[in-house]
Amino acid sequence: MSWLISVSILVAGEMSDGRDILTGARPPQWPGLSGQLWLADGIGISMTLRRRGRAGSEGSRSVEDFWRWWASAGRAAAEAGIGGAGFEGFTGEMTTRVNAMHPDLAWELAPGERAEHALVVTAAGVPALRRLAERWYQHAPAASAVWEYHPARHASPSSLAAVLEFGGQRLSLAELMFDLHVDNDRDVIDTVVFHPLFATMPSNARKQVGFLALDWALGEDGVTRWIGGVDTSDTRPSAGVPPDGLIETVEALAGRAGQPRWVLLHGECEGAVVLASLCVPAKWVDHPLMDLHMAVTLPFADQTPQGLPGPSSLDQLRALEDELTDRLEPRALLVAHETTRGVRTLHLYADSDAPDLAKQVQDAVEGWPGAAVNSNLDFGWRAIRHLKE
């Protein structure tokens, strides 16, 4: 049985959440690479090189056209290719159909977790496209014994036991080591990836191998959810762990994170006291359709000398927050608020396909003197990033 996997490779730029693209998605292709990676077990990975700045919007094309093609011809062609007839008649049409939804989406066929086969259409780590992949998934047929569907690549830990032929080198992935720093306040793990052959590879190639390894260990959403900073090194870490250790550490962190909780943050900005409260873990990947940021600013009259709410204002603010959450959840989420200089700002996220929610928020605060609501698209929840660093 043969498998064809298409992987999106990105060139350095800025992601929509403000991070350099090399630390949030797949890094550039190694110059001179033929465009193919081959694992020793014969599974091929075909790679597409694209140059990108910021990701675009979803556009006007509907995913229904894709699923009509899949039902009428695509599924049968994929099954024929997997069965050994070859993918020549399938690959081009599949790529055309995915590009019609958005040219920066990627796709792959892979073994299923419960079904025989899986079809994946992925944003390849780009927050601005993750909602489109989620919409594609929501329109998918029900999973069957033969096919299942996913909006992000799933983990494949068994791949980490393979040998990766890469740019003329053969890397035993079992030799990878991960130097891990667990940040329990942010519920993320910063990691430095090591392999003995990194000493002979350029930086971009190291990063490419590092992100492939992380994706195989944790899956795309797992990397976004639990991995913070990523770097590579050609120096063996004194306290590094193998791929199994990385997976175990992430599972332990996920177990501790548990249910969302609120943490209190204190700071200063230009000499003024700032008090903030953040829902942890507040991770956009857990709510990929919640891409509309609504900032609700609420001036209050009863203030302490530090510009924080006095008793009467605090009661009023809490009552309004309760009213908003009761009225809007689960269609909108209150993920943070921050208070300074006599103003509290609430940070809410909602699905941008439901614009009536912004009006409902406006209606809820219209009786509050000086209240304002500002709504903007915010892929990756960039507006609260300063509270998580």
C-alpha positions in Angstrom: 0.0 0.0 0.0 1.4 3.4 -0.9 0.7 6.8 0.6 1.0 10.3 -0.8 1.4 13.2 1.6 1.4 16.9 0.5 3.2 19.3 2.9 3.1 23.1 2.8 6.5 24.8 3.2 6.6 28.5 4.0 9.2 31.1 3.5 10.2 33.6 6.2 7.7 36.3 6.9 5.4 37.4 9.6 2.4 35.4 10.8 -0.9 36.9 11.5 -0.3 36.5 15.3 2.8 38.6 15.0 5.4 35.8 15.3 8.1 35.2 12.8 6.9 32.5 10.5 9.9 30.3 11.2 8.7 29.9 14.8 5.0 29.2 14.1 4.8 27.2 10.9 6.9 25.1 8.5 10.2 26.9 7.7 11.8 27.4 4.3 12.9 24.5 2.1 16.7 23.7 2.1 18.2 25.2 -1.0 19.0 22.4 -3.4 16.4 20.0 -2.0 14.7 18.2 -4.8 11.2 18.7 -3.3 10.9 15.2 -1.9 11.5 13.8 1.6 11.6 10.0 1.9 11.2 8.0 5.1 13.0 4.7 5.2 9.7 2.8 5.3 8.8 4.2 1.8 6.3 6.8 2.8 6.8 9.8 0.5 6.3 13.5 1.5 5.8 15.8 -1.5 6.5 19.4 -0.7 5.1 22.7 -2.1 7.2 25.8 -1.8 5.3 29.1 -1.6 6.4 32.6 -0.7 4.0 34.4 1.6 3.6 37.5 3.6 0.4 37.7 5.5 -2.3 35.1 4.8 -5.3 36.4 2.9 -9.0 36.1 3.7 -11.1 33.1 2.9 -12.5 34.6 -0.2 -15.9 33.8 -1.6 -15.5 30.2 -2.8 -17.5 27.7 -0.9 -16.3 24.4 0.4 -19.5 22.7 -0.9 -18.0 22.4 -4.4 -15.1 20.4 -2.9 -17.3 18.0 -1.2 -19.5 17.5 -4.3 -16.4 16.6 -6.3 -15.1 14.3 -3.5 -18.4 12.4 -3.4 -18.7 12.1 -7.2 -15.1 11.4 -8.2 -12.4 12.3 -5.7 -13.0 9.6 -3.1 -12.9 6.8 -5.7 -9.7 8.2 -7.3 -8.0 8.5 -3.9 -9.0 4.9 -3.0 -7.6 3.7 -6.4 -4.3 5.5 -5.8 -4.0 4.0 -2.3 -4.7 0.6 -3.7 -1.8 0.8 -6.1 -3.3 2.2 -9.3 -1.2 5.4 -8.9 -2.2 9.0 -8.0 -1.5 10.6 -11.4 -5.2 11.3 -12.1 -5.9 12.4 -8.5 -3.1 14.6 -7.3 -3.6 17.5 -9.8 -7.3 17.6 -9.4 -7.1 17.4 -5.6 -4.6 20.3 -5.5 -6.8 22.3 -7.8 -9.9 21.7 -5.7 -8.0 22.7 -2.5 -6.5 25.7 -4.1 -10.0 26.8 -5.1 -10.8 27.1 -1.4 -7.6 29.0 -0.7 -4.2 28.7 -2.5 -2.3 28.5 0.8 -4.1 25.5 2.2 -2.3 22.1 2.1 -3.6 18.6 2.0 -2.6 15.0 2.7 -3.8 11.5 2.6 -2.7 9.4 5.6 -3.6 6.3 7.5 -6.7 6.9 9.7 -6.9 6.7 13.4 -10.2 4.8 13.4 -11.0 4.5 9.7 -8.7 2.9 7.1 -7.8 6.3 5.5 -7.7 10.0 6.5 -8.1 13.1 4.4 -6.5 16.2 5.9 -6.9 19.8 4.7 -4.7 22.0 6.8 -3.8 25.6 7.3 -0.2 24.5 8.0 0.2 26.5 11.1 -1.3 29.8 9.8 -4.0 31.2 12.2 -5.7 33.2 9.4 -6.5 30.0 7.5 -7.3 27.7 10.4 -11.0 28.8 10.4 -11.3 27.9 6.7 -9.9 24.4 7.4 -12.4 24.1 10.3 -15.3 25.1 8.0 -14.1 22.5 5.5 -14.1 19.9 8.2 -17.6 20.9 9.4 -19.0 20.2 6.0 -17.3 16.8 5.7 -19.3 13.6 5.4 -19.8 11.5 8.5 -16.7 9.4 9.2 -17.0 5.8 8.1 -15.0 2.6 8.4 -13.1 3.7 5.3 -12.6 7.5 5.6 -12.2 10.0 8.3 -11.5 13.8 7.9 -9.3 16.2 9.8 -8.6 20.0 9.7 -5.1 19.6 10.9 -2.4 16.9 10.7 -2.5 14.4 13.5 0.4 13.1 15.4 2.3 10.1 14.0 4.8 9.1 16.7 5.8 6.0 14.8 7.4 8.2 12.1 10.0 9.2 14.7 11.5 5.8 14.6 12.2 6.1 10.9 15.2 7.4 8.9 14.7 10.7 7.1 16.6 11.2 3.8 17.0 14.9 3.6 19.2 16.9 1.3 21.5 14.0 0.7 21.7 13.1 4.4 20.1 10.3 6.3 18.9 11.3 9.7 17.8 8.7 12.2 14.9 10.5 13.9 15.4 8.3 17.0 18.6 10.4 17.6 16.6 13.6 18.1 16.8 15.2 21.6 14.6 17.9 23.0 15.8 20.4 25.7 12.5 21.4 27.4 11.6 24.3 29.6 8.0 24.0 31.0 6.3 27.3 31.7 3.4 26.4 34.0 2.2 30.0 34.1 1.6 30.0 30.3 0.9 26.3 30.0 3.5 26.0 27.2 6.8 24.3 26.7 9.8 26.1 25.1 12.1 23.6 23.3 15.5 23.4 21.7 15.7 20.5 19.2 19.1 18.7 18.8 20.3 16.1 16.3 24.0 15.1 15.8 23.8 15.9 12.1 22.6 19.5 12.7 26.3 20.5 12.8 26.4 19.9 9.0 23.1 21.5 8.1 22.1 25.1 7.6 19.8 26.8 10.1 16.7 26.7 7.9 17.1 23.0 7.3 17.5 22.3 11.0 14.3 24.2 11.7 12.5 22.3 9.0 13.5 19.0 10.5 12.6 20.3 14.0 9.1 21.3 13.0 8.5 18.0 11.1 9.5 16.1 14.3 7.3 18.2 16.5 4.3 17.7 14.1 4.9 14.0 14.1 5.2 13.8 17.9 2.3 16.1 18.8 0.2 16.8 15.7 -0.2 20.3 14.3 -2.8 21.5 16.8 -0.7 19.9 19.6 2.3 22.0 18.6 0.2 25.2 18.4 -1.4 24.4 21.7 1.5 23.3 23.9 4.8 24.5 22.2 6.0 28.0 22.8 9.4 29.0 21.5 11.3 26.6 19.2 15.0 26.7 18.4 17.6 24.2 17.2 21.2 23.4 18.3 24.1 21.2 17.3 25.2 20.9 20.9 23.8 17.9 22.7 21.7 19.1 25.7 22.8 17.9 29.1 19.2 17.3 30.2 17.6 16.5 26.8 14.9 13.9 26.3 14.1 11.7 23.3 10.9 12.0 21.3 9.0 9.8 23.8 10.1 12.1 26.6 8.8 15.1 24.7 5.4 13.4 24.3 5.3 12.4 28.0 6.1 15.9 29.1 3.4 17.4 26.9 0.8 14.9 28.2 1.8 15.7 31.8 1.4 19.5 31.1 -2.0 18.9 29.4 -3.1 16.8 32.5 -2.2 19.7 34.9 -3.8 22.4 32.7 -7.2 20.7 33.2 -10.2 23.0 33.2 -9.8 26.7 32.3 -8.9 28.9 35.3 -8.4 32.6 35.9 -5.1 34.0 36.9 -4.4 37.4 38.3 -1.6 39.5 36.8 0.0 42.7 38.2 2.2 45.2 36.3 2.9 48.8 35.4 2.6 50.7 32.2 4.1 54.2 31.9 3.9 54.6 35.7 0.3 53.4 36.1 -0.7 50.3 37.9 -2.2 47.6 35.6 -4.3 44.8 37.0 -5.3 42.0 34.6 -7.1 38.7 34.8 -6.6 36.0 32.1 -8.4 32.7 31.4 -5.7 30.0 31.3 -5.3 28.2 29.0 -6.5 30.9 26.6 -5.5 29.2 23.3 -7.0 30.2 20.0 -6.4 26.8 18.5 -9.1 25.4 20.9 -11.6 27.9 19.3 -10.6 28.2 15.7 -13.8 29.9 14.6 -13.6 32.6 17.3 -11.6 35.2 15.3 -13.6 38.4 16.0 -12.0 40.3 18.9 -14.4 42.7 20.8 -12.7 45.1 23.2 -15.2 46.6 25.6 -13.9 49.6 27.5 -15.7 50.6 30.7 -14.7 53.8 32.5 -15.6 53.7 36.2 -16.1 56.5 38.7 -15.3 54.9 42.1 -11.5 54.6 41.9 -8.7 53.9 44.3 -5.7 56.2 44.2 -4.0 53.6 41.9 -6.8 53.9 39.3 -8.3 50.6 40.2 -12.1 50.1 41.0 -13.4 50.9 44.4 -16.1 48.7 46.1 -19.1 50.1 44.3 -17.4 50.1 40.8 -16.1 46.6 41.4 -19.6 45.3 42.1 -21.0 47.0 39.0 -18.2 45.7 36.8 -18.7 42.1 38.0 -22.4 42.4 37.5 -21.9 43.5 33.9 -19.4 40.8 33.2 -21.9 38.2 34.5 -24.6 39.6 32.3 -22.4 39.5 29.2 -21.2 35.9 29.8 -24.8 34.7 30.6 -26.1 36.4 27.4 -23.4 35.4 25.0 -21.7 32.1 26.0 -21.0 29.8 24.3 -21.2 32.0 21.1 -18.7 34.4 22.5 -15.9 33.9 25.1 -14.6 36.4 27.7 -11.0 35.5 27.9 -9.4 38.4 29.7 -9.8 41.8 31.3 -7.3 44.5 32.2 -7.8 47.6 34.4 -5.7 50.7 34.6 -6.3 54.5 35.0 -9.9 54.1 35.8 -10.9 52.0 32.8 -11.5 48.3 32.5 -11.2 46.6 29.1 -12.9 43.3 28.5 -11.5 41.0 25.8 -14.1 38.9 24.1 -13.9 36.6 21.1 -16.7 35.5 18.8 -17.2 33.9 15.4 -17.0 36.6 12.7 -19.7 34.9 10.8 -22.1 36.0 13.5 -21.9 39.8 13.3 -25.1 40.2 15.4 -23.0 39.4 18.5 -21.1 42.7 18.4 -24.5 44.5 18.4 -25.6 42.4 21.3 -22.5 43.5 23.2 -23.1 47.1 22.3 -26.7 46.8 23.5 -25.6 45.3 26.8 -23.3 48.1 27.7 -25.2 51.1 26.2 -26.4 52.1 29.7 -22.8 52.3 31.1 -21.5 55.9 30.9 -18.6 56.2 28.4 -18.7 52.5 27.4 -17.3 51.7 23.9 -17.1 48.5 21.9 -14.4 48.1 19.2 -14.5 44.9 17.0 -11.7 43.7 14.7 -10.6 40.4 13.1 -7.9 38.9 15.2 -6.6 35.5 13.9 -4.4 33.9 16.6 -5.7 36.2 19.4 -3.0 38.7 19.0 -4.8 41.3 21.1 -4.2 39.4 24.4 -0.7 38.2 23.5 0.9 40.8 25.8 -0.9 39.2 28.8 0.6 35.8 28.0 4.2 36.8 27.7 
